[in-house]
Amino acid sequence: MSKELVIQLLENFGFSRLDAEVYIYLAKTGPHKDRDLIEGLRLAKQQLFPVLNSLQKKGVVTSSSEHPKLFSAIAFEDLLDLYVKMNIEQAKIIKETKKELLINWQNATQDPNT
């Protein structure tokens, strides 16, 4: 799978292009300090920190408690497992609430003049 296809896949999972680039860099090269990421990815500090926060919220990047922090990415296989699990859970919720969702849909789309 080419890097561009991986980026497209990650974008389908809700990553921005920059999120995907940072994740791939960390996953391929291992843990890094923020200054090493700034240098390696040729990013400004102001660009990097929001991306790292976003990736941490998604559960695909972690940071150490030491100073300076060391950022690590979960393995790509684990990322895929995480998104499969999330999609299965979302599908289960939709299936369980399908009747209620359909009733709400019908109510929302009824013509108020009838």
DOFI-746697 format. One line per field, with one value per residue (C-alpha): residue number from 1; residue in one letter; x, y, z. Coordinates in pm, whole numbers, plus 50000, padded with zeros to 5 digits. Example, Ala and Ser with C-alpha at 12.3 -4.5 7.8 and 13.67 -1.06 7.14 Angstrom:
nr c(1,2);
rest c(a,s);
east c(51230,51367);
north c(49550,49894);
up c(50780,50714);
This chain:
nr c(1,2,3,4,5,6,7,8,9,10,11,12,13,14,15,16,17,18,19,20,21,22,23,24,25,26,27,28,29,30,31,32,33,34,35,36,37,38,39,40,41,42,43,44,45,46,47,48,49,50,51,52,53,54,55,56,57,58,59,60,61,62,63,64,65,66,67,68,69,70,71,72,73,74,75,76,77,78,79,80,81,82,83,84,85,86,87,88,89,90,91,92,93,94,95,96,97,98,99,100,101,102,103,104,105,106,107,108,109,110,111,112,113,114);
rest c(m,s,k,e,l,v,i,q,l,l,e,n,f,g,f,s,r,l,d,a,e,v,y,i,y,l,a,k,t,g,p,h,k,d,r,d,l,i,e,g,l,r,l,a,k,q,q,l,f,p,v,l,n,s,l,q,k,k,g,v,v,t,s,s,s,e,h,p,k,l,f,s,a,i,a,f,e,d,l,l,d,l,y,v,k,m,n,i,e,q,a,k,i,i,k,e,t,k,k,e,l,l,i,n,w,q,n,a,t,q,d,p,n,t);
east c(50000,50148,50179,49914,49665,49736,49679,49347,49243,49329,49138,48836,48879,48852,49220,49332,49613,49858,49727,49795,50145,50244,50092,50274,50603,50577,50454,50740,51027,50938,50911,51031,51055,50858,51168,51271,50923,50937,51272,51190,50852,50960,50666,50625,50564,50223,50131,50259,50101,49735,49801,49959,49662,49419,49603,49613,49235,49189,49394,49657,49944,50065,50316,50546,50524,50892,51018,51065,50780,50838,50555,50475,50221,50030,50104,49912,49753,49626,49489,49295,49163,49054,48856,48701,48585,48447,48254,48112,47995,47840,47661,47530,47392,47222,47073,46946,46789,46673,46299,46337,46555,46296,46016,46224,46300,45932,45841,46117,46022,45645,45492,45378,45088,44923);
north c(50000,50334,50624,50817,50529,50515,50891,50854,50573,50782,51078,50845,50777,51152,51246,51567,51528,51670,51433,51145,51268,51302,50964,50789,50956,50847,50497,50441,50604,50538,50769,51129,51445,51741,51926,51616,51603,51971,51919,51584,51691,52050,52193,52500,52438,52605,52343,52041,52076,52090,51780,51592,51685,51566,51235,51184,51244,50983,50739,50679,50878,50876,51091,51020,51209,51305,51640,51684,51453,51158,51100,50751,50615,50292,50028,50062,49720,49838,50155,49942,49721,50033,50169,49829,49806,50160,50091,49765,49951,50230,49975,49797,50124,50205,49856,49879,50222,50176,50188,50504,50664,50585,50736,51049,51062,51036,51309,51537,51495,51524,51816,52060,52169,51826);
up c(50000,49900,50140,49946,49985,50359,50382,50196,50431,50736,50590,50558,50931,50999,51002,50839,50586,50841,51111,50872,50785,51152,51243,50957,51046,51409,51324,51076,51265,51628,51930,51896,52101,51970,51847,51646,51491,51403,51233,51069,50936,50864,51058,51272,51641,51600,51337,51525,51869,51754,51540,51830,52050,51783,51742,52119,52141,51868,52077,51810,51963,52323,52507,52797,53125,53120,52998,52710,52616,52388,52138,52006,51759,51798,51536,51208,51265,51605,51444,51194,51475,51666,51369,51293,51656,51645,51324,51462,51774,51564,51344,51655,51796,51464,51447,51805,51753,51393,51470,51679,51410,51141,51352,51406,51034,50943,51193,51067,50702,50731,50551,50823,50598,50598);
